[in-house]
Amino acid sequence: MRGSDPKKLATAALLLAAVGGQVFGGQPRSFDPPDLASFLLVGEEQADGDGDGFKETHILRYMSSSGDRVFSMSTRNRLWAWSLESHGDAGGQDADRNYVIRDSDCDGIFDQRYGLDEEFLVPDCLRK
């Protein structure tokens, strides 16, 4: 842009980059939970989802006949995370078939997405 202040342009670019991961088209990003139609519940357990030593998080594990795995995480009866790991993707590199989605603020919208090897914790809204 001709005649624009370079410092203002740089600041605007940084702001867009910082917000870009959280907002898409003026709306918060959201991710759909995995479709469980071809999955069977294969187990459940309690786990420590926030690192405090107390097992406050309920995990449900599902598996499909093709070996794909899904789990959900709930704390205080509120579902806050889903994970999908596809059996056919060696190494889990396909982000569309291997991910964790998280509801960061307990509003029922899964607004954060992680790779399978990334750390994620119980959202602050569910901590004591």
N, C-alpha and C positions, 0 to 999 in steps of 0.2 A: 504494500500500500504506500503510495507516494504521499509524503508530507506527514506521515504518522510518526509519533515519538517511539523510537526503538525500545526504550525502557518500558513503555506501556505495552507494546507488542510482546515483549519478553515476559512481562508479568502475566498478561492474558494467556499466553501459551502455557506457562507453568500452571496457572489455575485450571485451564482446560485439561491438561494432562493429569492433574491431581483428582479432578472431579470425574474424569472420563470413565474410570472404572466403576463408579458408583451410580452414575446417571446416564441414561440413554434416551435421547429424544425428549429431554425435559422430565422424564419419569424415572423413578428408581428402577434399577435392573431387577429382574426376578427370574428365577430358574424353577422349572417344573420338577416335582419329585419323580423318581423312576416309576414306570408302569409295572405294577406287580402282577399283572394278569398271568404271566407264565412262571411265577415264582411260588415256592412253598416255604412256609415258616419252618426253619430247621433248628432254631435255638434262641435262647434269650438269657441275659445275664445282667447283673448290676456291675457298674464300672465307675471309676473315679474320673469324671469328665473335666474337672477343673484343677487337679493337682493338689488338692488339700488333704488327701489321704482317706477321705470319706467317699464311699461308693453311692453317689446320689443320682447317677444316670442309668436309666434302663435302656438296654440295647436289645433290639429284635433283629435276628439274622435270617435272611432268606436266600434260597438258591434256586436257580433254574435248571432244567434238565441238560442244558448245554454247559453248565458249570459257572455261569455268571453269578456273582454274589452281590447282594444288597444288604445294607443294615440301616436301621433308623436309631436315633438317639432322642430320648425324652428325659426331662428333668421336671419334677413337680407336676407331672401329668401334662407337660407341654412339649410337643414334638418340635425339636429345633435343628435337627440335622438328618440328612440322608447321604448315603454313599453308594456308588455303583462301581463295581470292578468287573470288567468283561474278561471272561476266560480266553477268548480268541485273540486278545491283544497282548502279545508277549511284551512284558516290560511296562505295561500300563501307560504307554505314551500318547494314546489317542484321547485327548481331553473330552471329546464328546461321548466316549464310552467308559471313561474312568475318572471319577470326580467325587468330591464331597460338596454338598450345598448346605448352607447354614442360614438360619433366620437370626440375624444379628441383634434385633431389637424386640423380639417376641410379638411381632405384629401379624404373624402367620404368612409372611412373604419371605421366601428363601432368596435373600439378596446378596449373598456372598458365595463364591465358588472357589474351591481349593483343589490342588492336585492331590493324589492319594498319599504322597510322601510329605505333604505340608502339615504343620501343626495347626490344630484348631481346638478351641475350648468351649465350655459352656458359656453362652452369652452372659454379659454382666447383668442383664435383666432377670436372670434366673439364679444368680448367686445370692447367698444369704446376706 
